[in-house]
Amino acid sequence: MKTLAIQFAERMGCDGQTWETADGIGFVELAESMGADVTYSSRDGRDEDGEPKYVDGYEGGYISGDPIRYRFPDGSAVVEAGDGWDLEGDTRYSWAGS
């Protein structure tokens, strides 16, 4: 059985660049209609590689381009960041890169 995140990605064309389905439903609208909870990230220092470290934040503290997590009822998630999106990777707010 496919996760809801995979079903969502398929509706969006699986390219990480499309923001509307073929029948005109927007990214956020589709995620919400599939029961996704939206969590904005907040920067919390840097990791050991010097990259920004993200924790759960709120919309008012959001910096443009930082990751936004859409978690579906089955626990799967999609992460939007900047001009793209992907299935969530091994850590919160990361991309799977597939």
N, C-alpha and C positions, 0 to 999 in steps of 0.2 A: 504494500500500500504506500502510495506517495504521501509525503508530509504536506501539510497545508502550504508551507513555504515553497516547496517544489511546484505545487499546483499554481500558486501565485506567480512564480517565476515563468512558468509555461504560458500563463495568460499574458504576461508582459513580454513575451518573445525570447526569454532566456539570454538576453544580450547585455544586461546591466546598463543599458543606455536608453531604453524605451520607457516612457513615462505615461503611456496610455495604451489600453488594449485596442485590438482591431475594431471593436465595436464602440470605442469612444469613452471607456471608463478610465478615469484618472488613477494614478498610482495610489494615492492616499485613500481615495474613495473605495477602491477595490480592497485594499488592506483592511479598512474598517468594516466593509461589508462581509469580510471573511473572519471577523471577530478579533482582529489584531489589536493589541494594546501597544500604544506608542510611548517610548521612553527616549527622552533627549539625553545626550551625554554631557558631561561636564569635565573639563580638564582638571587633572589632579596630579600635577608634576610631570615627571618624565620617567620612562622605564630605563633599564640598564643599557639600552642601545641609544638613549637620548631621544627616543620618540615620545610624543605626548601619551600620557596614560589617561584613560577615560574611566569614569565612574558614572553611575546613574545621576542624572541631574533633572532639571525641569526646563520648560520652554523659555522662561524669563532669563535663565543663565546661559542659554545656548549661544555659541559662537558660530556664525555662518560657515558651512562646510564641514563642521564636525559631525560625527556619526549620529544617526537616529536609528533606533532599533524598533522593528515591528515584530512583536512576539505573538504568534498565533496560539489558539487554544490547545493545540497538541504539543506545545513546547518548542516547535521549530521557529526560526526567525529569519528575517531579511534585514539587512543593514544598508541604509542609504548614507552616502557621504559625498559631499561635493557634487560633481556632475554624474555620479554613477551609483549603482547599487549591486548587491550580491547576496547570496545565501550567507548566513552567519558562519564564521569560521570557528576555530576551537575555543576562542575567548570572546567574551561579550564585546560587541562593537567592531569585531574584526570581520574580514571577508574570507569566504571559503577559497576564493581564487579559482574556482572550477569553471 
